[in-house]
Amino acid sequence: MKKKIKVVAAIIENEQGEVLCALRSPEMSLPNYWEFPGGKVEKNEDIHSALKREIQEELHCKIETHDVHNEHTHEYEAFIIHLITIKAKIVAGTPIPAEHSILVWFKKENLPSLVWTPADTPAVELLVKGR
């Protein structure tokens, strides 16, 4: 049976309405795919606390979380990921990639030009539709 992993990711928008996108590094699984930054939810951790912790670890900045953007379960060859994307805003610091190759602010209408992880794709499609 495949391992099921619960993951949270941040949809972070700036004042210009651009969304923060992260390119997975060659050392990560699914290298060179784009994703929304975040990570695994630890045991006994709520999704908002998990996302704040992950963003602090991965981007060295603090966020406030808002509403859930969407939830999607995707089955990869080796595992199943249950991804919960949450709208968020940076409240302290500037994002600096600790694990990713690069971070880029993209306009929503340009998000489809990037090659996204399959788990992140439904969240991208909703953002492009204006939801």
trRosetta pair geometry for C-beta under 8 A, 3 or more apart (Angstrom, degrees):
i j d omega theta_ij theta_ji phi_ij phi_ji
2 75 7.0 99 78 -147 164 95
2 78 6.9 147 -137 153 105 31
2 79 5.4 164 178 -123 103 34
2 80 5.1 105 112 -18 124 93
3 78 7.9 -4 35 143 97 74
3 79 4.8 -32 68 -125 86 101
3 80 7.2 -166 93 30 41 74
4 79 7.2 164 -90 -177 25 83
4 80 4.5 -24 -107 75 73 108
4 81 7.8 168 -159 -86 56 20
4 82 6.3 35 178 -17 100 107
5 40 6.0 -69 -174 -114 106 103
5 79 5.8 27 -5 161 112 131
5 80 7.1 164 20 84 69 53
5 81 5.2 -25 68 -110 97 67
5 82 7.0 -172 88 24 44 74
6 40 6.9 89 78 -156 60 67
6 41 4.5 -44 107 39 107 117
6 82 5.0 -24 -107 68 64 109
6 84 7.4 10 -173 -2 85 110
7 38 6.3 113 168 113 88 115
7 39 6.4 -96 -145 167 89 19
7 40 5.6 -50 -99 -93 74 47
7 41 6.8 -159 -97 -10 21 83
7 81 5.6 -13 11 -165 126 104
7 82 6.9 153 24 75 71 52
7 83 5.0 -23 75 -105 102 69
7 84 7.2 174 90 24 50 70
7 119 7.6 44 63 150 136 152
8 38 4.8 -132 103 -173 59 134
8 39 7.1 -8 56 59 74 41
8 41 5.8 83 -16 -62 104 98
8 47 5.0 147 -88 -162 135 86
8 50 5.1 122 19 99 138 114
8 51 4.3 -97 127 -72 135 94
8 54 6.7 167 74 20 99 147
8 83 7.7 143 -100 -158 21 58
8 84 5.1 -29 -108 72 71 95
8 85 7.6 141 -165 -97 57 27
8 86 6.1 -2 -169 0 105 117
9 35 6.7 -107 -131 163 144 96
9 36 3.8 102 158 91 120 105
9 37 6.5 146 -151 81 81 26
9 38 3.4 -136 -100 9 49 140
9 51 7.5 -141 -52 -120 2 107
9 83 6.1 0 2 -167 116 104
9 84 7.4 162 23 82 70 46
9 85 4.9 -31 73 -106 95 75
9 86 7.3 158 78 21 43 72
9 120 6.9 -62 91 -106 173 99
9 123 7.4 -148 82 9 127 175
10 20 7.4 3 104 67 103 119
10 36 5.9 -159 66 161 45 106
10 37 5.6 -19 42 74 101 81
10 38 5.5 154 -7 -68 73 99
10 51 5.7 127 -66 -172 94 116
10 55 5.7 36 -20 -78 150 126
10 63 6.2 -47 -132 -168 149 177
10 65 7.6 -110 -114 -106 97 89
10 85 7.5 152 -101 -157 6 71
10 86 6.1 -37 -109 70 55 83
10 87 7.9 62 -162 -162 65 13
10 88 4.2 -43 -152 28 107 139
11 19 6.3 -39 -166 -143 76 116
11 36 5.8 -39 -78 -139 58 147
11 69 5.0 64 0 -44 145 155
11 85 5.4 63 -34 168 105 110
11 86 6.8 -165 18 88 85 30
11 87 5.0 -41 71 -101 107 53
11 88 6.5 136 61 20 50 77
11 123 6.8 -147 -73 173 120 122
11 127 6.8 -170 -145 -85 133 127
12 19 6.8 123 72 -156 52 60
12 20 4.2 -2 70 21 109 122
12 36 7.8 150 6 -159 79 98
12 37 7.5 -10 1 42 123 108
12 63 6.6 -97 -101 -116 116 133
12 88 5.0 -38 -88 81 77 94
12 89 6.8 138 -143 -102 77 25
12 90 6.1 57 -162 -37 127 88
12 95 7.7 134 97 -56 161 141
13 17 6.1 -16 -169 -142 117 34
13 18 6.7 148 -151 74 67 34
13 19 5.6 -36 -93 -92 70 65
13 20 7.8 -140 -77 -6 24 80
13 87 7.5 -15 0 -155 106 92
13 89 7.2 -36 56 -98 73 76
14 17 7.3 -56 71 12 65 17
14 18 5.1 -4 38 56 106 88
14 20 7.5 100 -34 -50 95 89
14 90 7.8 -3 -98 22 75 117
14 105 5.9 -13 3 -137 135 137
16 105 7.6 74 63 156 119 136
17 107 7.0 37 105 -131 94 74
17 108 6.9 -64 152 -12 97 106
18 105 3.9 63 129 168 136 100
18 106 5.9 152 -163 68 95 21
18 107 5.6 -58 -105 -76 81 48
18 108 7.8 -155 -125 -32 39 64
19 36 7.8 -55 165 -107 113 101
19 105 7.0 150 67 -154 27 61
19 106 5.7 -34 60 65 81 79
19 107 7.9 88 14 -152 82 9
19 108 6.1 82 -12 -82 120 71
19 111 6.7 5 55 -81 134 120
19 127 6.5 10 -57 -171 161 153
20 36 7.5 90 89 -141 78 72
20 37 6.7 -35 120 7 115 114
20 95 6.2 107 -144 -8 144 170
20 103 6.1 -10 -167 -173 97 106
20 104 7.7 149 -152 79 51 34
20 105 5.9 -32 -91 -96 57 68
21 34 5.2 -4 177 -168 113 119
21 35 7.6 139 -163 68 70 25
21 36 7.1 -62 -117 -91 55 54
21 103 7.1 153 78 -158 46 56
21 104 5.2 -25 63 67 97 84
21 105 7.5 152 15 -103 81 17
21 106 5.2 14 -5 5 130 120
21 111 7.2 170 -76 -124 137 86
21 114 6.3 -164 179 -44 155 175
22 34 6.9 139 74 -156 41 65
22 35 5.6 -37 70 70 93 74
22 36 6.9 90 21 -153 100 15
22 37 4.5 91 -19 -66 147 88
22 58 7.9 0 -126 156 161 129
22 97 6.8 147 -138 -109 101 110
22 100 4.2 -99 -175 -105 103 164
22 102 7.6 173 -149 89 50 46
22 103 5.4 -20 -100 -103 73 76
23 32 6.7 -3 -177 -137 100 41
23 33 7.6 167 -150 87 60 24
23 34 5.6 -39 -95 -96 62 69
23 100 5.6 120 65 -179 53 104
23 101 4.5 -53 97 56 109 104
23 102 4.8 22 31 51 121 84
23 103 7.8 -144 13 -73 78 32
23 104 7.4 47 -25 1 102 107
24 28 4.5 -111 -175 75 100 137
24 29 7.8 -61 -179 78 143 42
24 30 5.6 40 85 101 170 82
24 31 5.5 -144 115 -130 104 34
24 32 6.3 -69 73 -4 86 17
24 33 5.2 14 23 55 124 70
24 34 7.4 -152 -4 -87 82 17
24 35 6.1 54 -48 6 101 115
24 100 6.3 -72 -100 -124 28 82
24 101 7.1 31 102 0 20 99
24 117 7.4 74 -24 -58 137 114
25 28 5.1 102 56 -4 73 101
25 31 6.5 -49 112 -133 34 91
25 99 6.3 -132 4 158 124 59
25 100 5.8 -178 -36 -149 89 27
25 101 4.5 144 -96 -52 71 81
26 31 4.6 50 -125 -153 39 142
26 32 6.8 28 -83 -41 66 92
26 101 7.4 71 -13 -72 72 122
27 31 7.3 114 25 -98 22 116
28 31 5.7 142 65 -88 73 69
28 99 6.7 81 -69 161 123 105
28 100 7.9 -13 -19 -100 148 55
30 33 4.7 -42 158 23 101 133
30 35 7.9 81 108 -45 132 128
30 117 5.3 46 162 -111 154 108
32 101 7.6 19 -95 1 59 149
32 115 7.6 17 135 79 81 125
33 115 5.9 -95 -127 116 67 89
33 116 6.3 62 179 -178 96 21
33 117 4.5 98 136 -68 139 72
34 114 4.2 5 5 156 158 129
34 115 6.2 130 8 73 96 49
34 116 5.0 -56 73 -98 93 59
34 117 7.2 -138 76 -13 44 72
34 120 7.2 -120 107 88 72 154
35 38 7.9 -108 142 30 111 87
35 116 6.7 114 -83 -154 51 76
35 117 4.9 15 -83 4 103 120
35 119 7.8 19 -124 72 111 98
35 120 4.8 -167 -129 -50 70 152
36 85 5.9 65 61 -126 157 111
36 120 5.8 161 3 -133 86 121
36 123 6.5 -62 -10 105 138 150
37 54 7.3 174 149 132 84 105
37 55 6.3 95 119 -107 118 77
37 58 5.4 180 -170 110 116 143
37 59 5.9 61 159 -46 164 122
37 95 7.8 179 0 -145 164 132
37 100 7.1 -86 -98 -31 102 141
37 103 7.6 -8 -50 -112 131 111
38 51 5.8 -36 -130 -125 104 81
38 54 5.0 58 -162 112 47 149
38 55 7.1 -20 -99 -60 55 79
38 58 7.6 -107 -65 20 8 155
38 85 7.9 -147 -21 -113 155 62
39 50 7.4 -136 80 166 79 95
39 54 3.8 -176 30 -130 106 130
39 57 7.4 -31 8 68 153 127
39 58 6.7 167 -33 -41 121 131
40 50 7.5 -101 115 -168 39 125
40 54 7.7 151 41 -90 44 128
41 45 5.4 -163 -174 82 77 107
41 47 6.1 -45 -102 -102 134 61
41 50 4.2 -41 -116 -110 73 168
42 45 4.3 68 63 -3 82 137
42 50 6.4 178 15 -109 75 103
42 53 8.0 -33 2 79 119 156
45 49 5.4 -129 -170 88 88 115
45 50 4.7 105 133 -67 123 96
45 53 7.6 -58 -161 15 142 145
46 49 4.9 84 58 14 81 105
46 50 6.8 -149 92 -10 37 92
47 50 5.6 -55 -144 37 30 115
47 51 6.3 30 159 -20 65 106
47 68 7.7 26 112 -91 152 107
47 84 5.5 -48 -144 94 141 148
47 86 6.7 151 142 -52 113 140
48 51 5.9 -53 -147 35 30 109
48 52 6.5 29 154 -17 63 105
48 65 4.5 -160 -140 61 94 153
48 86 7.0 178 -99 -163 67 166
49 52 5.8 -55 -149 37 31 110
49 53 6.3 31 154 -18 65 108
50 53 5.8 -59 -150 38 29 111
50 54 6.1 26 156 -18 66 110
51 54 5.7 -54 -141 39 31 110
51 55 6.2 28 160 -17 65 107
51 63 7.2 -67 132 76 98 132
51 65 5.6 95 79 -86 135 134
51 86 5.6 -78 -74 49 169 137
51 88 6.8 -152 146 -72 133 144
52 55 6.1 -58 -146 38 26 107
52 56 6.4 29 154 -20 62 108
52 62 7.2 17 -158 -152 94 70
52 63 6.0 -146 -113 61 70 86
52 65 6.5 -98 -55 -28 93 112
53 56 5.8 -58 -152 35 29 112
53 57 6.4 22 154 -14 65 109
54 57 5.7 -59 -147 41 31 109
54 58 5.7 9 163 -3 70 116
55 58 6.1 -60 -127 50 27 98
55 59 5.2 -28 -171 34 68 116
55 61 6.5 -58 151 73 100 75
55 62 7.5 109 105 -130 114 23
55 63 5.0 6 95 2 164 122
55 88 7.3 -154 -63 145 160 162
56 59 7.4 -52 -90 57 10 74
56 60 7.0 46 -169 -113 46 25
56 61 7.2 -132 -105 67 49 28
56 62 6.3 23 -89 -90 95 62
57 98 6.8 -112 148 60 57 155
58 97 7.4 -24 167 -143 77 52
58 98 5.3 -148 -153 43 36 109
58 99 5.5 -55 -134 18 89 111
58 100 7.2 57 -178 -11 107 99
59 93 7.8 134 126 116 89 127
59 95 4.2 -39 -168 -138 117 84
59 96 6.3 128 -171 46 53 47
59 97 6.9 -19 -109 -90 64 39
59 98 6.9 -120 -62 -1 23 97
59 103 7.2 81 -121 -83 104 153
60 93 6.0 -142 126 178 70 146
60 95 7.3 130 56 -142 74 36
60 96 4.8 -15 45 47 125 104
60 98 6.4 123 -31 -48 98 114
61 90 5.4 -12 146 -142 135 109
61 92 6.2 180 -165 93 74 58
61 93 3.2 -159 -117 90 81 118
61 94 6.2 -162 -82 54 131 10
61 95 5.3 -75 5 -76 138 55
61 96 7.5 129 -32 10 97 74
62 90 7.2 106 79 -159 50 62
62 91 5.2 -58 105 66 98 91
62 92 4.0 23 41 49 114 102
62 93 6.0 110 10 16 71 113
63 88 4.4 21 173 173 134 123
63 89 6.3 145 -157 72 82 36
63 90 5.6 -53 -98 -97 76 44
63 91 6.3 127 -135 7 23 89
64 88 6.7 167 81 -155 41 75
64 89 5.4 -12 54 58 89 91
64 91 5.1 68 -20 -37 96 132
65 86 5.2 -1 -156 145 110 133
65 87 7.4 119 -166 82 60 53
65 88 5.0 -35 -107 -100 57 94
66 86 6.9 158 60 170 57 85
66 87 4.2 -40 66 89 113 102
66 88 6.3 -171 11 -84 84 37
66 89 7.1 60 -27 -10 114 96
67 86 7.2 -171 103 -152 30 71
67 87 5.4 23 56 29 71 117
68 71 6.7 -3 172 -44 129 92
68 84 6.1 -55 -139 -174 111 100
68 85 7.2 107 -168 80 65 50
68 86 5.5 -48 -107 -101 51 75
68 87 7.8 -165 -107 5 3 79
69 85 4.2 -47 58 105 116 100
69 86 6.2 -169 -2 -101 88 15
69 87 5.4 119 -61 -45 99 80
69 123 5.8 66 112 -142 126 102
69 126 6.6 149 164 96 97 141
69 127 7.6 1 -172 -66 135 91
69 131 7.9 123 -165 121 81 84
70 84 7.8 -159 100 -146 39 47
70 85 5.5 16 50 45 71 106
70 122 6.0 -127 122 123 149 106
70 123 5.2 -167 50 -97 118 76
70 126 5.5 151 -36 -3 140 161
71 82 7.1 0 -172 179 98 84
71 83 7.1 167 -152 89 50 52
71 84 5.0 -11 -105 -104 86 74
71 85 7.7 -162 -77 20 39 68
72 82 7.8 176 90 -154 37 47
72 83 5.2 -12 63 61 84 98
72 85 8.0 16 11 -6 101 102
72 119 6.2 158 98 -165 113 65
72 122 4.5 146 -83 47 151 142
72 123 6.9 -124 0 -38 131 85
73 80 6.4 11 -176 175 98 103
73 81 7.1 174 -149 90 53 47
73 82 4.8 -17 -100 -104 88 71
73 83 7.5 169 -89 18 34 69
74 80 7.3 176 89 -156 39 61
74 81 5.4 -7 58 59 86 94
74 83 6.9 5 10 2 104 114
74 118 5.1 159 -165 114 149 102
74 119 4.1 -138 28 -91 140 76
75 80 4.9 -24 -107 -107 70 87
76 79 5.5 12 59 59 108 64
76 80 7.1 -173 24 -88 70 33
76 81 6.6 42 -9 -6 109 102
76 118 7.4 154 -85 54 85 128
76 119 7.9 -47 -49 -45 105 109
81 119 4.9 -31 88 -102 132 149
83 119 4.5 119 -20 167 145 113
83 120 6.9 -109 162 -76 165 54
83 123 7.5 -94 124 -30 124 127
85 120 7.6 96 -72 -133 129 71
85 123 4.3 78 -6 -118 162 144
90 93 6.9 -112 -171 70 111 71
90 94 7.8 57 176 -109 153 34
90 95 7.0 -104 -96 -41 141 94
95 103 5.3 -129 125 148 124 169
96 103 7.8 -143 -133 12 14 139
97 100 4.2 -97 -148 64 122 88
97 101 7.0 -35 150 74 160 14
97 102 6.4 -118 -21 -117 159 13
97 103 5.1 -178 -55 -26 104 101
100 103 6.2 93 89 -61 137 77
106 110 5.1 -128 -176 85 101 108
106 111 5.6 124 117 -81 133 66
106 114 7.1 -84 -83 -26 169 131
107 110 4.7 76 64 11 86 108
107 111 7.7 -125 95 -32 47 74
108 111 5.8 -26 -161 -14 40 117
108 127 5.1 -138 -143 149 107 98
108 128 5.8 174 160 -97 91 48
108 130 7.7 100 134 -85 154 54
109 128 6.5 101 -111 -138 42 83
110 113 5.3 -35 -177 15 72 122
110 114 7.9 69 138 -19 77 92
111 114 6.2 -56 -169 26 48 108
111 116 7.8 27 167 -56 92 129
111 124 4.9 -165 143 -156 129 102
111 127 6.2 51 10 89 166 125
111 128 5.8 -132 55 -68 118 101
112 124 6.8 135 -78 152 62 122
112 128 6.1 36 -37 -88 106 153
116 120 4.6 -121 178 86 113 110
116 121 4.9 149 94 -78 127 70
116 124 5.4 -130 -58 -25 168 152
117 120 4.6 81 58 10 88 105
117 121 7.2 -132 90 -29 46 81
118 121 5.7 -34 -151 -1 36 122
120 123 5.6 -63 -167 42 58 113
120 124 6.1 61 140 -26 84 105
121 124 5.5 -55 -148 34 35 115
121 125 6.4 37 156 -22 68 103
122 125 5.6 -51 -147 33 35 113
122 126 6.6 35 155 -18 65 102
123 126 5.8 -53 -152 35 33 111
123 127 6.5 34 151 -20 65 105
124 127 5.7 -57 -151 35 32 111
124 128 6.4 30 154 -19 67 107
125 128 5.8 -55 -148 35 30 111
125 129 6.5 26 154 -15 63 108
126 129 5.8 -61 -149 40 32 109
126 131 4.5 -74 -178 71 88 112
127 130 7.7 55 176 -65 32 17
127 131 7.1 -97 -81 62 26 64
